Amino acid sequence: MIRKEDVFPIGTINKPHGIGGEVSFTFTTDVFDTAEAEFLILEMDGILVPFYIEGYRFRSDNAALLKLEGIDNEAQARELAGHTVYLPTTYQEHLGEADVTLDYFVGFTLVDQHAGTIGSITAVDDSTQNVLFQVDRDGEELLVPASDDFITRIDPDERRIYVQLPGGLV
């Protein structure tokens, strides 16, 4: 069984493309192209499921059309729309520092120097100039600045980001 801590997000399935089961895929890191993975992982009904890659072709620097084995028509492809795409953490070695986007940190645990464990990063809000981590803290959503000024250390092996936040922010 694949565990959430053994994968990292690399993009999102957008929508079907045509009637043959192909889907539009937006990726957030170059690891998709450089790792030469045989399969991708999608979360389906709370379970991480591997899908073998039958083929793909690039549409732009961050988008591709993707054909997965067993997905042979538009209806099956539509079922995948909106799902986050993951790769096993073993592929992280293919990432260069410049290849990492903030979406890479989804699933990491945020730890404050004074408050301790804050929670798990569930999303990145980059809709404004001030980028925020959306953090799940025991069912409550917190918005924490994703600023270099507050981040003291990142541990990719433990999937933790250590921060020193101003008092009262948490």
DSSP file (Angstrom, degrees, kcal/mol; ACC not computed):
  #  RESIDUE AA STRUCTURE BP1 BP2  ACC     N-H-->O    O-->H-N    N-H-->O    O-->H-N    TCO  KAPPA ALPHA  PHI   PSI    X-CA   Y-CA   Z-CA
    1    1 A M              0   0    0      0, 0.0     2,-0.4     0, 0.0    48,-0.1   0.000 360.0 360.0 360.0 135.6    0.0    0.0    0.0
    2    2 A I        -     0   0    0     46,-0.5    46,-0.5     2,-0.0     2,-0.3  -0.691 360.0-148.7 -85.0 131.1    1.3    3.5   -0.9
    3    3 A R    >   -     0   0    0     -2,-0.4     3,-1.9     1,-0.1     4,-0.2  -0.753  19.7-122.8-102.7 149.5    1.4    5.9    2.0
    4    4 A K  G >  S+     0   0    0     -2,-0.3     3,-1.3     1,-0.3    -1,-0.1   0.828 112.2  57.6 -58.1 -34.7    0.9    9.7    1.7
    5    5 A E  G 3  S+     0   0    0      1,-0.2    -1,-0.3     3,-0.0    -3,-0.0   0.590  99.5  60.8 -74.8  -7.8    4.3   10.3    3.3
    6    6 A D  G <  S+     0   0    0     -3,-1.9    83,-2.5    82,-0.1    84,-0.3   0.345 103.7  55.3 -98.2   5.6    6.0    8.2    0.6
    7    7 A V  E <   -A   88   0A   0     -3,-1.3    79,-0.0    81,-0.3     0, 0.0  -0.878  62.0-155.5-132.3 163.8    4.9   10.5   -2.3
    8    8 A F  E     -A   87   0A   0     79,-2.3    79,-2.0    -2,-0.3     2,-0.1  -0.994  30.1-104.4-139.3 147.3    5.1   14.2   -3.2
    9    9 A P  E     +A   86   0A   0      0, 0.0    77,-0.3     0, 0.0    97,-0.1  -0.427  35.0 168.9 -73.6 140.3    2.8   16.2   -5.5
   10   10 A I  E     -     0   0A   0     75,-3.1    18,-3.0     1,-0.3    19,-0.8   0.431  59.6 -48.4-125.7  -5.1    3.9   17.1   -9.0
   11   11 A G  E     -AB  85  27A   0     74,-1.2    74,-3.0    16,-0.3     2,-0.3  -0.996  55.2 -82.7 166.1-163.5    0.8   18.4  -10.6
   12   12 A T  E     -AB  84  26A   0     14,-2.7    14,-2.6    -2,-0.3     2,-0.5  -0.995  24.9-124.5-141.2 140.7   -2.9   18.1  -11.4
   13   13 A I  E     - B   0  25A   0     70,-2.7    69,-2.9    -2,-0.3    12,-0.2  -0.757  31.0-174.8 -79.8 128.0   -5.1   16.3  -13.9
   14   14 A N  E     -     0   0A   0     10,-3.4    -1,-0.2    -2,-0.5    11,-0.1   0.945  45.3 -43.3 -92.9 -66.6   -7.2   19.0  -15.6
   15   15 A K  E     -     0   0A   0      9,-0.4     9,-3.1    66,-0.1    -1,-0.3  -0.974  64.6 -73.2-160.2 166.3   -9.8   17.5  -18.0
   16   16 A P  E     - B   0  23A   0      0, 0.0     2,-0.5     0, 0.0     7,-0.3  -0.308  35.4-151.3 -64.4 152.8  -10.2   14.9  -20.7
   17   17 A H  E   > - B   0  22A   0      5,-3.2     5,-0.5    49,-0.1     3,-0.4  -0.932  61.3 -31.4-127.6 106.7   -8.7   15.7  -24.1
   18   18 A G  T   5S-     0   0    0     -2,-0.5     3,-0.2     1,-0.2    -1,-0.0  -0.351  87.1 -71.1  79.7-164.8  -10.6   14.0  -26.9
   19   19 A I  T   5S+     0   0    0      1,-0.1    55,-0.7    -2,-0.1    -1,-0.2   0.388 110.0  82.0-111.1   2.3  -12.5   10.7  -26.7
   20   20 A G  T   5S-     0   0    0     -3,-0.4    -1,-0.1    53,-0.2    53,-0.1   0.321 110.8 -93.8 -94.5   8.3   -9.6    8.3  -26.4
   21   21 A G  T   5S+     0   0    0      1,-0.3    47,-0.5    -3,-0.2    52,-0.2   0.464  76.8 142.7  97.3   0.9   -8.9    8.6  -22.7
   22   22 A E  E   < -B   17   0A   0     -5,-0.5    -5,-3.2    45,-0.1     2,-0.3  -0.492  31.9-159.4 -75.3 146.9   -6.1   11.2  -22.9
   23   23 A V  E     -BC  16  66A   0     43,-2.6    43,-3.1    -7,-0.3     2,-0.4  -0.927  20.4-116.9-127.1 152.9   -6.1   13.9  -20.2
   24   24 A S  E     - C   0  65A   0     -9,-3.1   -10,-3.4    -2,-0.3    -9,-0.4  -0.741  35.4-167.6 -84.1 134.1   -4.6   17.4  -19.8
   25   25 A F  E     -BC  13  64A   0     39,-3.0    39,-2.7    -2,-0.4     2,-0.5  -0.991  12.8-161.5-132.2 125.3   -2.0   17.5  -17.1
   26   26 A T  E     -BC  12  63A   0    -14,-2.6   -14,-2.7    -2,-0.4     2,-0.3  -0.932  15.3-162.5-106.0 125.7   -0.4   20.5  -15.5
   27   27 A F  E     -B   11   0A   0     35,-2.0   -16,-0.3    -2,-0.5     3,-0.0  -0.836  18.2-159.2-113.5 150.5    2.8   19.9  -13.6
   28   28 A T  S    S+     0   0    0    -18,-3.0     2,-0.3    -2,-0.3   -17,-0.2   0.498  75.8  41.0-104.6  -7.8    4.5   22.0  -11.1
   29   29 A T  S >  S-     0   0    0    -19,-0.8     3,-0.9    71,-0.1     4,-0.2  -0.956  75.0-124.6-137.6 158.0    8.1   20.6  -11.3
   30   30 A D  T >> S+     0   0    0     69,-0.4     4,-2.2    -2,-0.3     3,-0.8   0.472  91.1  95.2 -78.0  -0.9   10.4   19.5  -14.1
   31   31 A V  H 3> S+     0   0    0      1,-0.2     4,-2.6    68,-0.2     5,-0.3   0.819  73.5  66.0 -61.2 -29.2   10.7   16.1  -12.3
   32   32 A F  H <4 S+     0   0    0     -3,-0.9     4,-0.4     1,-0.2     5,-0.4   0.908 111.2  33.9 -57.4 -42.3    7.9   14.8  -14.5
   33   33 A D  H <4 S+     0   0    0     -3,-0.8    -2,-0.2    -4,-0.2    -1,-0.2   0.843 124.1  42.2 -82.4 -35.9   10.2   15.2  -17.6
   34   34 A T  H  < S+     0   0    0     -4,-2.2    -2,-0.2     1,-0.2    -3,-0.2   0.747 106.3  58.5 -88.5 -23.4   13.5   14.4  -16.0
   35   35 A A  S  < S-     0   0    0     -4,-2.6    -1,-0.2    -5,-0.2    -3,-0.1   0.731  84.6-147.0 -81.3 -21.2   12.7   11.4  -13.8
   36   36 A E        -     0   0    0     -4,-0.4    -3,-0.1    -5,-0.3    -4,-0.1   0.923  26.6-170.3  52.8  48.9   11.4    9.2  -16.6
   37   37 A A        -     0   0    0     -5,-0.4    -1,-0.1    -6,-0.2     3,-0.1  -0.390  25.4-148.1 -69.6 145.6    8.8    7.6  -14.3
   38   38 A E  S    S+     0   0    0      1,-0.1    15,-2.5    -2,-0.1     2,-0.3   0.708  80.0  20.1 -84.2 -22.6    6.9    4.5  -15.5
   39   39 A F  E     -D   52   0A   0     13,-0.3     2,-0.3    29,-0.0    13,-0.2  -0.957  62.3-146.0-144.9 160.6    3.9    5.4  -13.4
   40   40 A L  E     -D   51   0A   0     11,-2.6    11,-3.3    -2,-0.3     2,-0.4  -0.847  21.1-130.8-120.2 160.9    2.1    8.3  -11.7
   41   41 A I  E     -DE  50  86A   0     45,-2.5    45,-3.2    -2,-0.3     2,-0.4  -0.955  20.6-175.2-119.4 132.4    0.1    8.1   -8.5
   42   42 A L  E     -DE  49  85A   0      7,-2.5     7,-3.3    -2,-0.4     2,-0.7  -0.942  28.0-122.2-122.3 147.0   -3.4    9.6   -8.0
   43   43 A E  E     -D   48   0A   0     41,-0.8     2,-0.5    -2,-0.4     5,-0.2  -0.809  33.5-178.4 -89.7 116.3   -5.5    9.7   -4.9
   44   44 A M  E >   -D   47   0A   0      3,-3.3     3,-1.8    -2,-0.7    36,-0.0  -0.963  68.9 -22.2-120.2 115.4   -8.8    8.0   -5.6
   45   45 A D  T 3  S-     0   0    0     -2,-0.5    -1,-0.2     1,-0.3     3,-0.1   0.874 128.5 -49.5  52.3  41.6  -11.4    7.8   -2.8
   46   46 A G  T 3  S+     0   0    0      1,-0.2     2,-0.4    -3,-0.0    -1,-0.3   0.450 119.7 106.6  82.1   1.0   -8.7    8.3   -0.2
   47   47 A I  E <  S-D   44   0A   0     -3,-1.8    -3,-3.3   -44,-0.0     2,-0.6  -0.936  70.6-127.1-115.6 135.0   -6.4    5.6   -1.6
   48   48 A L  E     -D   43   0A   0    -46,-0.5   -46,-0.5    -2,-0.4    -5,-0.2  -0.716  33.0-172.0 -82.4 120.6   -3.2    6.3   -3.5
   49   49 A V  E     -D   42   0A   0     -7,-3.3    -7,-2.5    -2,-0.6     2,-0.3  -0.950  17.8-133.7-121.2 127.5   -3.4    4.4   -6.8
   50   50 A P  E     -D   41   0A   0      0, 0.0     2,-0.4     0, 0.0    -9,-0.2  -0.597  17.5-167.1 -79.1 140.6   -0.6    4.0   -9.4
   51   51 A F  E     -D   40   0A   0    -11,-3.3   -11,-2.6    -2,-0.3     2,-0.2  -0.996  19.2-130.8-125.3 123.5   -1.4    4.5  -13.0
   52   52 A Y  E     -D   39   0A   0     -2,-0.4    17,-2.8   -13,-0.2     2,-0.5  -0.526  22.7-119.1 -77.0 140.5    1.1    3.4  -15.6
   53   53 A I  E     +F   68   0A   0    -15,-2.5    15,-0.2    15,-0.2     3,-0.1  -0.674  28.5 179.4 -83.6 122.2    2.0    5.9  -18.3
   54   54 A E  E     -     0   0A   0     13,-2.9     2,-0.3    -2,-0.5    14,-0.2   0.781  66.7 -43.0 -88.1 -33.1    1.2    4.8  -21.8
   55   55 A G  E     -F   67   0A   0     12,-1.8    12,-3.1     2,-0.0    -1,-0.4  -0.938  52.6-162.7 177.3 164.7    2.4    8.0  -23.4
   56   56 A Y  E     -F   66   0A   0     -2,-0.3     2,-0.3    10,-0.2    10,-0.2  -0.984   4.0-161.2-157.6 159.9    2.6   11.8  -23.2
   57   57 A R  E     -F   65   0A   0      8,-2.1     8,-3.1    -2,-0.3     2,-0.2  -0.987  28.3-114.1-146.1 139.1    3.3   14.9  -25.3
   58   58 A F  E     +F   64   0A   0     -2,-0.3     6,-0.3     6,-0.2     3,-0.1  -0.458  24.3 179.6 -77.4 141.6    4.1   18.3  -24.1
   59   59 A R  E    S-     0   0A   0      4,-2.9     2,-0.2     1,-0.3     5,-0.2   0.653  72.7 -22.0-105.6 -30.0    1.8   21.2  -24.7
   60   60 A S  E >  S-F   63   0A   0      3,-1.9     3,-0.5     0, 0.0    -1,-0.3  -0.859  87.3 -67.6-159.7-169.0    3.9   23.9  -23.0
   61   61 A D  T 3  S+     0   0    0     -2,-0.2     3,-0.0     1,-0.2    -3,-0.0   0.740 133.3  21.9 -67.1 -22.3    6.6   24.3  -20.3
   62   62 A N  T 3  S+     0   0    0      1,-0.0   -35,-2.0   -36,-0.0     2,-0.4   0.171 115.1  69.4-132.9  20.1    4.2   23.1  -17.6
   63   63 A A  E <   +CF  26  60A   0     -3,-0.5    -4,-2.9   -37,-0.2    -3,-1.9  -0.997  48.3 170.3-142.0 146.2    1.4   21.2  -19.4
   64   64 A A  E     -CF  25  58A   0    -39,-2.7   -39,-3.0    -2,-0.4     2,-0.5  -0.965  34.9-118.2-145.3 159.9    1.2   17.9  -21.2
   65   65 A L  E     -CF  24  57A   0     -8,-3.1    -8,-2.1    -2,-0.3     2,-0.4  -0.916  39.6-161.6 -98.7 131.2   -1.4   15.5  -22.7
   66   66 A L  E     -CF  23  56A   0    -43,-3.1   -43,-2.6    -2,-0.5     2,-0.5  -0.936  17.2-162.5-125.4 134.0   -1.1   12.3  -20.9
   67   67 A K  E     - F   0  55A   0    -12,-3.1   -13,-2.9    -2,-0.4   -12,-1.8  -0.976  14.6-166.5-116.8 120.6   -2.4    8.8  -21.7
   68   68 A L  E >   - F   0  53A   0     -2,-0.5     3,-1.7   -47,-0.5   -15,-0.2  -0.834  29.6-101.0-107.4 143.4   -2.6    6.3  -18.9
   69   69 A E  T 3  S+     0   0    0    -17,-2.8   -17,-0.2    -2,-0.4     3,-0.1  -0.353 107.5  20.5 -60.4 137.2   -3.0    2.5  -19.2
   70   70 A G  T 3  S+     0   0    0      1,-0.1     2,-0.8   -19,-0.1    -1,-0.2   0.325  95.7 104.4  86.1  -7.9   -6.6    1.4  -18.6
   71   71 A I    <   +     0   0    0     -3,-1.7    -3,-0.2     1,-0.1    -1,-0.1  -0.876  38.1 151.9-106.2  99.4   -8.1    4.9  -19.3
   72   72 A D        +     0   0    0     -2,-0.8     2,-0.3    -3,-0.1   -51,-0.1   0.392  50.0  37.3-117.7   1.8   -9.5    4.4  -22.7
   73   73 A N  S  > S-     0   0    0    -52,-0.2     4,-2.1   -53,-0.1   -53,-0.2  -0.948  82.3-101.1-148.8 171.4  -12.5    6.7  -23.1
   74   74 A E  H  > S+     0   0    0    -55,-0.7     4,-2.5    -2,-0.3     5,-0.2   0.863 116.8  55.7 -63.0 -38.6  -13.7   10.2  -22.2
   75   75 A A  H  > S+     0   0    0      2,-0.2     4,-1.2     1,-0.2    -1,-0.2   0.921 110.1  45.2 -62.8 -44.4  -15.8    9.0  -19.3
   76   76 A Q  H  > S+     0   0    0      1,-0.2     4,-0.5     2,-0.2     3,-0.3   0.904 113.5  50.6 -65.2 -40.2  -12.9    7.3  -17.6
   77   77 A A  H >X S+     0   0    0     -4,-2.1     3,-1.2     1,-0.2     4,-0.6   0.873 104.2  58.2 -64.6 -37.7  -10.7   10.3  -18.2
   78   78 A R  H >< S+     0   0    0     -4,-2.5     3,-0.9     1,-0.3    -1,-0.2   0.834  96.8  63.0 -62.2 -33.0  -13.3   12.6  -16.7
   79   79 A E  H 3< S+     0   0    0     -4,-1.2    -1,-0.3    -3,-0.3    -2,-0.2   0.745 102.3  51.2 -63.1 -23.5  -13.2   10.6  -13.5
   80   80 A L  H X< S+     0   0    0     -3,-1.2     3,-2.0    -4,-0.5   -67,-0.3   0.641  81.6 119.3 -88.3 -16.2   -9.5   11.7  -13.1
   81   81 A A  T << S+     0   0    0     -3,-0.9   -67,-0.2    -4,-0.6   -66,-0.1  -0.225  78.8  15.6 -57.0 133.8  -10.2   15.4  -13.6
   82   82 A G  T 3  S+     0   0    0    -69,-2.9    -1,-0.3     1,-0.3     2,-0.2   0.310  91.9 133.2  88.2  -7.9   -9.1   17.5  -10.6
   83   83 A H    <   -     0   0    0     -3,-2.0   -70,-2.7   -70,-0.1    -1,-0.3  -0.530  58.3-119.6 -79.4 141.8   -7.0   14.8   -9.0
   84   84 A T  E     -A   12   0A   0    -72,-0.2   -41,-0.8    -2,-0.2     2,-0.4  -0.582  24.8-136.8 -76.2 140.3   -3.5   15.7   -7.7
   85   85 A V  E     -AE  11  42A   0    -74,-3.0   -75,-3.1    -2,-0.3   -74,-1.2  -0.855  24.3-173.2-102.9 134.4   -0.7   13.7   -9.3
   86   86 A Y  E     -AE   9  41A   0    -45,-3.2   -45,-2.5    -2,-0.4   -79,-0.0  -0.833  14.8-158.9-123.6 160.1    2.1   12.3   -7.1
   87   87 A L  E     -A    8   0A   0    -79,-2.0   -79,-2.3    -2,-0.3   -47,-0.1  -0.949  39.6 -91.7-128.0 154.5    5.4   10.6   -7.6
   88   88 A P  E >   -A    7   0A   0      0, 0.0     3,-2.3     0, 0.0   -81,-0.3  -0.346  37.6-115.1 -61.1 147.9    7.2    8.4   -5.0
   89   89 A T  G >  S+     0   0    0    -83,-2.5     3,-1.8     1,-0.3     4,-0.3   0.687 109.7  78.5 -61.0 -17.4    9.7   10.4   -2.9
   90   90 A T  G >  S+     0   0    0    -84,-0.3     3,-0.7     1,-0.3    -1,-0.3   0.749  86.6  60.8 -62.7 -21.3   12.5    8.4   -4.4
   91   91 A Y  G X  S+     0   0    0     -3,-2.3     3,-1.8     1,-0.2    -1,-0.3   0.536  78.3  88.4 -82.1  -6.2   12.1   10.6   -7.5
   92   92 A Q  G X  S+     0   0    0     -3,-1.8     3,-1.8     1,-0.3    -1,-0.2   0.774  72.8  71.3 -63.9 -23.9   13.0   13.7   -5.5
   93   93 A E  G <  S+     0   0    0     -3,-0.7    -1,-0.3    -4,-0.3    -2,-0.1   0.735  91.0  60.6 -63.6 -19.9   16.7   13.2   -6.2
   94   94 A H  G <  S+     0   0    0     -3,-1.8     2,-0.4    -4,-0.1    -1,-0.3   0.591  85.8  98.3 -81.1 -10.4   15.9   14.2   -9.8
   95   95 A L    <   -     0   0    0     -3,-1.8     2,-0.2    -4,-0.3   -66,-0.0  -0.647  60.6-156.7 -82.3 128.8   14.8   17.6   -8.6
   96   96 A G    >>  -     0   0    0     -2,-0.4     3,-1.3     1,-0.1     4,-0.6  -0.626  34.5-105.8 -90.3 162.3   17.2   20.5   -8.8
   97   97 A E  G >4 S+     0   0    0      1,-0.3     3,-0.9    -2,-0.2    -1,-0.1   0.866 122.4  53.2 -58.1 -36.2   16.7   23.4   -6.5
   98   98 A A  G 34 S+     0   0    0      1,-0.2    -1,-0.3     3,-0.0    -3,-0.0   0.693 101.1  62.1 -72.6 -17.6   15.5   25.5   -9.3
   99   99 A D  G <4 S+     0   0    0     -3,-1.3   -69,-0.4   -70,-0.1     2,-0.4   0.617  82.6  98.3 -82.5 -13.0   12.9   22.8  -10.2
  100  100 A V    <<  -     0   0    0     -3,-0.9     2,-0.2    -4,-0.6   -71,-0.1  -0.612  50.5-173.5 -84.5 130.7   11.0   23.1   -6.9
  101  101 A T    >   -     0   0    0     -2,-0.4     3,-1.7     1,-0.0     4,-0.3  -0.702  43.0-100.5-108.9 170.0    7.8   25.2   -6.7
  102  102 A L  G >  S+     0   0    0      1,-0.3     3,-1.8    -2,-0.2     4,-0.2   0.776 117.5  71.3 -63.8 -25.4    6.0   25.9   -3.5
  103  103 A D  G >  S+     0   0    0      1,-0.3     3,-1.6     2,-0.2    -1,-0.3   0.750  82.3  73.9 -61.8 -21.7    3.4   23.2   -4.3
  104  104 A Y  G <  S+     0   0    0     -3,-1.7    -1,-0.3     1,-0.3    -2,-0.2   0.808  88.8  60.5 -57.2 -30.3    6.2   20.7   -3.6
  105  105 A F  G X  S+     0   0    0     -3,-1.8     3,-2.3    -4,-0.3    16,-0.3   0.475  71.3 119.8 -84.4  -2.1    5.7   21.4    0.1
  106  106 A V  T <  S+     0   0    0     -3,-1.6    16,-0.2     1,-0.3     3,-0.1  -0.473  79.2  28.0 -61.6 129.2    2.0   20.3    0.2
  107  107 A G  T 3  S+     0   0    0     14,-2.9    -1,-0.3     1,-0.4    15,-0.1   0.178  93.2 124.2 100.1 -16.2    2.0   17.5    2.7
  108  108 A F    <   -     0   0    0     -3,-2.3    13,-3.0    13,-0.1     2,-0.4  -0.403  63.8-118.8 -72.0 154.6    4.9   18.8    4.7
  109  109 A T  E     -Gh 120 160B   0     50,-2.7    52,-2.8    11,-0.2     2,-0.5  -0.826  20.2-140.0 -95.1 133.6    4.5   19.5    8.4
  110  110 A L  E     -Gh 119 161B   0      9,-3.1     8,-3.0    -2,-0.4     9,-1.2  -0.838  20.4-172.5 -96.6 125.6    5.0   23.1    9.6
  111  111 A V  E     -Gh 117 162B   0     50,-2.9    52,-3.1    -2,-0.5     2,-0.3  -0.977   9.4-151.9-124.6 123.6    6.8   23.4   12.9
  112  112 A D  E  >  -Gh 116 163B   0      4,-3.1     4,-1.6    -2,-0.5    52,-0.2  -0.725  20.0-128.7 -95.0 144.8    7.3   26.7   14.7
  113  113 A Q  T  4 S+     0   0    0     50,-2.3    51,-0.1    -2,-0.3    -1,-0.1   0.836 107.1  21.9 -58.3 -35.8   10.2   27.4   17.0
  114  114 A H  T  4 S+     0   0    0      2,-0.1    -1,-0.2    51,-0.1    50,-0.1   0.830 128.2  42.5-102.7 -41.2    8.0   28.5   19.9
  115  115 A A  T  4 S-     0   0    0      1,-0.3     2,-0.2    50,-0.1    -2,-0.2   0.601  93.8-146.0 -86.2 -11.9    4.5   27.0   19.2
  116  116 A G  E  <  +G  112   0B   0     -4,-1.6    -4,-3.1     2,-0.0     2,-0.3  -0.514  63.3  12.1  80.3-151.3    5.8   23.5   18.1
  117  117 A T  E     -G  111   0B   0     -6,-0.2    -6,-0.2    -2,-0.2     3,-0.1  -0.442  59.7-179.7 -66.1 123.5    3.9   21.5   15.5
  118  118 A I  E     -     0   0B   0     -8,-3.0     2,-0.3     1,-0.3    -1,-0.2   0.879  46.9 -93.2 -89.7 -46.2    1.4   23.8   13.7
  119  119 A G  E     -G  110   0B   0     -9,-1.2    -9,-3.1    18,-0.1     2,-0.4  -0.978  48.2 -46.7 158.8-168.0   -0.1   21.3   11.3
  120  120 A S  E     -GI 109 136B   0     16,-1.7    16,-3.0    -2,-0.3     2,-0.5  -0.809  48.3-120.4-101.8 134.9    0.1   19.9    7.8
  121  121 A I  E     + I   0 135B   0    -13,-3.0   -14,-2.9    -2,-0.4    14,-0.3  -0.615  33.3 174.3 -73.7 120.9    0.4   22.1    4.7
  122  122 A T  E     -     0   0B   0     12,-3.1     2,-0.3    -2,-0.5    13,-0.2   0.677  60.4 -10.3-101.9 -23.1   -2.7   21.3    2.5
  123  123 A A  E     - I   0 134B   0     11,-1.3    11,-3.0   -18,-0.1     2,-0.5  -0.978  58.6-119.4-165.4 168.2   -2.3   23.9   -0.2
  124  124 A V  E     - I   0 133B   0     -2,-0.3     2,-0.9     9,-0.2     9,-0.2  -0.990  18.3-153.1-121.4 125.2   -0.4   26.9   -1.3
  125  125 A D  E     + I   0 132B   0      7,-2.9     7,-2.2    -2,-0.5     3,-0.3  -0.849  28.2 158.0-100.3 103.1   -2.3   30.2   -2.0
  126  126 A D        +     0   0    0     -2,-0.9    -1,-0.1     5,-0.2     5,-0.1  -0.008  37.8 111.9-112.4  28.4   -0.4   32.2   -4.5
  127  127 A S  S    S+     0   0    0      3,-0.1     2,-0.2     5,-0.1    -1,-0.2   0.639  79.7  40.7 -77.1 -13.5   -3.3   34.3   -5.7
  128  128 A T  S    S-     0   0    0     -3,-0.3     4,-0.1     2,-0.2     0, 0.0  -0.736  97.7 -99.7-123.5 176.0   -1.7   37.4   -4.2
  129  129 A Q  S    S+     0   0    0     -2,-0.2     2,-1.0     1,-0.2    -1,-0.0   0.829 112.2  68.9 -66.1 -30.7    1.8   38.8   -3.9
  130  130 A N  S    S-     0   0    0     17,-0.0    -2,-0.2    15,-0.0     2,-0.2  -0.789  84.8-147.8 -91.4 101.1    2.0   37.4   -0.4
  131  131 A V        -     0   0    0     -2,-1.0    15,-2.7    15,-0.2     2,-0.4  -0.459  15.9-162.1 -72.5 138.2    2.1   33.6   -0.8
  132  132 A L  E     -IJ 125 145B   0     -7,-2.2    -7,-2.9    13,-0.3     2,-0.5  -0.940  18.0-134.6-125.1 143.5    0.5   31.7    2.0
  133  133 A F  E     -IJ 124 144B   0     11,-3.6    11,-2.5    -2,-0.4     2,-0.7  -0.832  20.7-140.9 -87.0 131.4    0.6   28.1    3.2
  134  134 A Q  E     -IJ 123 143B   0    -11,-3.0   -12,-3.1    -2,-0.5   -11,-1.3  -0.871  27.0-167.2 -90.7 121.3   -2.8   26.7    3.9
  135  135 A V  E     -IJ 121 142B   0      7,-3.1     7,-3.0    -2,-0.7     2,-0.7  -0.928  19.8-142.0-119.6 131.2   -2.3   24.6    7.0
  136  136 A D  E     -IJ 120 141B   0    -16,-3.0   -16,-1.7    -2,-0.4     2,-0.7  -0.826  20.3-178.3 -90.3 114.4   -4.7   22.1    8.6
  137  137 A R  E >  S- J   0 140B   0      3,-3.3     3,-1.6    -2,-0.7   -18,-0.1  -0.845  74.1 -42.6-116.7  92.7   -4.4   22.4   12.4
  138  138 A D  T 3  S-     0   0    0     -2,-0.7    -1,-0.1     1,-0.3     3,-0.1   0.901 122.6 -41.1  52.9  46.7   -6.7   19.8   13.9
  139  139 A G  T 3  S+     0   0    0      1,-0.3     2,-0.4     0, 0.0    -1,-0.3   0.290 118.6 109.4  88.7  -9.8   -9.5   20.6   11.4
  140  140 A E  E <   -J  137   0B   0     -3,-1.6    -3,-3.3     2,-0.0     2,-0.5  -0.848  66.0-132.3-100.5 134.2   -9.0   24.3   11.5
  141  141 A E  E     -J  136   0B   0     -2,-0.4     2,-0.4    -5,-0.2    -5,-0.2  -0.750  24.5-173.5 -89.4 126.7   -7.5   26.1    8.5
  142  142 A L  E     -J  135   0B   0     -7,-3.0    -7,-3.1    -2,-0.5     2,-0.6  -0.895  17.3-143.2-113.4 147.5   -4.6   28.5    9.2
  143  143 A L  E     -J  134   0B   0     -2,-0.4    -9,-0.2    -9,-0.2    -2,-0.0  -0.960  22.8-178.4-111.0 120.0   -3.0   30.8    6.7
  144  144 A V  E     -J  133   0B   0    -11,-2.5   -11,-3.6    -2,-0.6    -2,-0.0  -0.967  32.7-108.1-122.1 129.9    0.8   31.1    7.3
  145  145 A P  E     -J  132   0B   0      0, 0.0     2,-1.1     0, 0.0   -13,-0.3  -0.316  18.7-145.4 -57.6 133.0    3.1   33.3    5.2
  146  146 A A        +     0   0    0    -15,-2.7     2,-0.4     4,-0.0   -15,-0.2  -0.511  49.2 147.1 -95.4  63.0    5.4   31.3    3.0
  147  147 A S    >>  -     0   0    0     -2,-1.1     4,-1.5     1,-0.1     3,-1.5  -0.816  58.7-137.2-108.9 138.9    8.2   33.8    3.4
  148  148 A D  T 34 S+     0   0    0     -2,-0.4    -1,-0.1     1,-0.3    -2,-0.0   0.767 104.4  69.5 -58.4 -25.3   11.9   33.2    3.5
  149  149 A D  T 34 S+     0   0    0      1,-0.2    -1,-0.3    14,-0.0    -3,-0.0   0.793 109.0  32.8 -64.3 -27.7   11.9   35.7    6.4
  150  150 A F  T <4 S+     0   0    0     -3,-1.5    14,-2.7    13,-0.1     2,-0.5   0.682  96.9  92.2-103.1 -22.6   10.1   33.1    8.6
  151  151 A I  E  <  +K  163   0B   0     -4,-1.5    12,-0.3    12,-0.2     3,-0.1  -0.631  41.8 171.8 -80.8 123.5   11.5   29.8    7.3
  152  152 A T  E     -     0   0B   0     10,-2.7     2,-0.3    -2,-0.5    11,-0.2   0.753  64.6  -3.4 -99.7 -30.7   14.6   28.7    9.3
  153  153 A R  E     -K  162   0B   0      9,-1.7     9,-3.4     2,-0.0     2,-0.4  -0.975  52.3-151.2-162.6 146.3   15.1   25.2    7.9
  154  154 A I  E     -K  161   0B   0     -2,-0.3     7,-0.2     7,-0.2    -3,-0.0  -0.992   7.4-167.9-123.0 127.5   13.6   22.7    5.5
  155  155 A D  E  >> -K  160   0B   0      5,-3.0     5,-2.1    -2,-0.4     4,-1.0  -0.863   5.7-179.4-115.3  95.2   14.0   19.0    6.1
  156  156 A P  T  45S+     0   0    0      0, 0.0    -1,-0.1     0, 0.0     5,-0.0   0.794  80.9  58.1 -67.4 -26.6   12.9   17.1    2.9
  157  157 A D  T  45S+     0   0    0      1,-0.2    -2,-0.0     3,-0.1   -68,-0.0   0.913 117.3  31.8 -68.7 -41.6   13.7   13.7    4.4
  158  158 A E  T  45S-     0   0    0     -3,-0.2    -1,-0.2     2,-0.1   -49,-0.2   0.510 107.9-126.9 -89.7  -6.1   11.3   14.3    7.3
  159  159 A R  T  <5 +     0   0    0     -4,-1.0   -50,-2.7     1,-0.2     2,-0.4   0.951  62.8 136.4  56.4  53.6    9.0   16.4    5.2
  160  160 A R  E   < -hK 109 155B   0     -5,-2.1    -5,-3.0   -52,-0.2     2,-0.5  -0.972  45.0-156.8-131.4 144.2    9.1   19.3    7.7
  161  161 A I  E     -hK 110 154B   0    -52,-2.8   -50,-2.9    -2,-0.4     2,-0.5  -0.992  15.3-152.0-118.4 123.3    9.4   23.0    7.4
  162  162 A Y  E     +hK 111 153B   0     -9,-3.4   -10,-2.7    -2,-0.5    -9,-1.7  -0.827  21.2 177.5 -98.0 130.8   10.8   24.8   10.5
  163  163 A V  E     -hK 112 151B   0    -52,-3.1   -50,-2.3    -2,-0.5     2,-0.5  -0.874  32.1-146.6-130.8 160.5    9.7   28.4   10.9
  164  164 A Q        -     0   0    0    -14,-2.7   -52,-0.1    -2,-0.3    -2,-0.0  -0.872  32.2-171.2-125.8  95.5   10.0   31.2   13.4
  165  165 A L        -     0   0    0     -2,-0.5   -51,-0.1     1,-0.1     3,-0.1  -0.568  29.4 -97.6 -90.8 150.6    6.7   33.1   13.2
  166  166 A P    >   -     0   0    0      0, 0.0     3,-1.7     0, 0.0     4,-0.3  -0.323  55.5 -86.1 -61.2 147.4    6.0   36.5   14.9
  167  167 A G  T 3  S+     0   0    0      1,-0.2     0, 0.0     2,-0.1     0, 0.0  -0.219 112.7  22.8 -55.2 141.2    4.1   36.2   18.2
  168  168 A G  T 3  S+     0   0    0     -3,-0.1    -1,-0.2     1,-0.0     0, 0.0   0.330  90.9 104.7  85.4  -7.9    0.3   35.9   17.9
  169  169 A L    <         0   0    0     -3,-1.7    -2,-0.1     1,-0.2    -1,-0.0   0.819 360.0 360.0 -75.5 -30.0    0.3   34.6   14.3
  170  170 A V              0   0    0     -4,-0.3    -1,-0.2    -5,-0.1    -3,-0.1   0.415 360.0 360.0 -99.8 360.0   -0.5   31.1   15.4
